[in-house]
Amino acid sequence: MRGAEIARGTLDGLAGALWIPTSLAGGVARRVISRARCAWTQAAVEASDASGDAPRTEALSKELAALAAQPGGDPALAPARTPA
C-alpha cells in the first residue's frame, strides 16, 4: 500500500503506475472478496480512466460491478455506469 501512497504523490498519480492498484486488488482477491478489493479495484478504474485507457477502464468497471454485488462487497463502490 505504500507504493500507492507514493504513486499518488507523483505527477501522474496512480494513472502512471496502474499496476499498483490492480496488483493490490488481485492480492486481496486471493484471500477473500471484500470491501478492500472493491476499493482497490475502484482505484484501478480511476487510474485507468485518468490514463485514457478506455478498454481497460471498461473491463475494470465491469469487474468492480461484479465484485461489489458479491457478499462482502460494497455496492456503494459500484460504478454508476460502465464507460462507453
Sine and cosine of phi, psi and omega as CSV:
sin_phi,cos_phi,sin_psi,cos_psi,sin_omega,cos_omega
0.00,0.00,-0.39,0.92,0.02,-1.00
-0.89,0.46,-0.61,0.79,0.03,-1.00
-0.86,0.51,-0.63,0.78,0.02,-1.00
-0.91,0.41,-0.64,0.77,0.03,-1.00
-0.89,0.46,-0.69,0.73,0.00,-1.00
-0.91,0.41,-0.71,0.70,-0.02,-1.00
-0.88,0.47,-0.63,0.78,0.01,-1.00
-0.87,0.48,-0.45,0.89,-0.01,-1.00
-1.00,0.10,-0.05,1.00,0.00,-1.00
-1.00,-0.02,0.20,-0.98,-0.02,-1.00
-0.85,0.53,-0.68,0.73,-0.02,-1.00
-1.00,0.08,-0.22,0.97,-0.03,-1.00
0.88,0.48,-0.46,-0.89,-0.01,-1.00
-0.92,0.40,-0.37,0.93,0.03,-1.00
-0.88,0.47,-0.49,0.87,0.02,-1.00
-0.99,0.10,-0.15,0.99,-0.01,-1.00
-0.64,-0.77,0.81,0.58,-0.07,-1.00
-0.85,0.53,-0.42,0.91,0.00,-1.00
-0.89,0.46,-0.43,0.90,-0.05,-1.00
-0.92,0.40,-0.86,0.52,-0.03,-1.00
-0.92,0.39,-0.54,0.84,0.02,-1.00
-0.93,0.36,-0.61,0.79,0.05,-1.00
-0.92,0.39,-0.67,0.74,0.02,-1.00
-0.90,0.43,-0.64,0.76,0.03,-1.00
-0.89,0.45,-0.67,0.74,0.02,-1.00
-0.91,0.42,-0.62,0.78,0.01,-1.00
-0.91,0.42,-0.65,0.76,0.03,-1.00
-0.92,0.40,-0.58,0.81,-0.05,-1.00
-0.89,0.46,-0.59,0.81,-0.03,-1.00
-0.92,0.40,-0.43,0.91,0.00,-1.00
-1.00,0.00,-0.77,0.63,-0.08,-1.00
-0.17,-0.98,0.57,-0.82,0.14,-0.99
-0.95,0.30,0.83,-0.55,-0.10,-0.99
-0.45,-0.89,0.10,-1.00,0.07,-1.00
-0.88,0.47,-0.54,0.84,0.02,-1.00
-0.89,0.46,-0.69,0.73,0.02,-1.00
-0.90,0.43,-0.65,0.76,0.05,-1.00
-0.86,0.50,-0.70,0.72,-0.03,-1.00
-0.90,0.44,-0.68,0.73,0.00,-1.00
-0.94,0.33,-0.55,0.83,0.05,-1.00
-0.93,0.36,-0.61,0.79,0.09,-1.00
-0.87,0.49,-0.67,0.74,0.04,-1.00
-0.89,0.47,-0.62,0.79,0.03,-1.00
-0.92,0.40,-0.64,0.77,0.05,-1.00
-0.87,0.50,-0.75,0.66,-0.04,-1.00
-0.90,0.44,-0.66,0.75,0.01,-1.00
-0.92,0.39,-0.66,0.75,0.02,-1.00
-0.90,0.43,-0.67,0.74,0.03,-1.00
-0.88,0.47,-0.68,0.73,0.01,-1.00
-0.90,0.43,-0.48,0.88,0.00,-1.00
-0.99,0.15,-0.19,0.98,0.01,-1.00
0.99,0.10,0.24,0.97,-0.02,-1.00
-1.00,0.00,0.99,0.15,-0.09,-1.00
-0.85,0.52,-0.71,0.70,0.01,-1.00
-0.88,0.48,-0.65,0.76,0.00,-1.00
-0.93,0.36,-0.64,0.76,0.03,-1.00
-0.87,0.49,-0.68,0.73,0.01,-1.00
-0.89,0.45,-0.70,0.71,0.00,-1.00
-0.90,0.44,-0.69,0.72,0.02,-1.00
-0.92,0.40,-0.58,0.81,0.04,-1.00
-0.90,0.44,-0.65,0.76,0.05,-1.00
-0.91,0.42,-0.65,0.76,0.03,-1.00
-0.89,0.46,-0.67,0.74,0.01,-1.00
-0.89,0.45,-0.69,0.72,0.02,-1.00
-0.87,0.50,-0.67,0.74,0.01,-1.00
-0.92,0.40,-0.67,0.74,0.02,-1.00
-0.90,0.44,-0.70,0.71,-0.07,-1.00
-0.90,0.44,-0.47,0.88,-0.03,-1.00
-0.99,0.14,-0.22,0.97,-0.04,-1.00
-0.99,0.11,0.36,-0.93,0.08,-1.00
-0.83,0.56,0.72,-0.69,-0.04,-1.00
1.00,0.02,-0.18,0.98,0.04,-1.00
-0.98,0.18,-0.01,-1.00,-0.02,-1.00
-0.80,-0.60,0.99,-0.11,-0.03,-1.00
-0.82,0.57,-0.43,0.90,0.01,-1.00
-0.92,0.39,-0.37,0.93,-0.01,-1.00
-1.00,0.01,-0.14,0.99,0.01,-1.00
-0.91,0.42,0.69,-0.73,0.01,-1.00
-0.91,0.42,0.56,-0.83,0.01,-1.00
-0.90,0.43,-0.54,0.84,0.04,-1.00
-0.49,-0.87,0.34,-0.94,0.08,-1.00
-1.00,0.00,0.75,-0.66,0.01,-1.00
-0.83,0.56,0.57,-0.82,-0.01,-1.00
-0.99,0.15,0.00,0.00,0.00,0.00
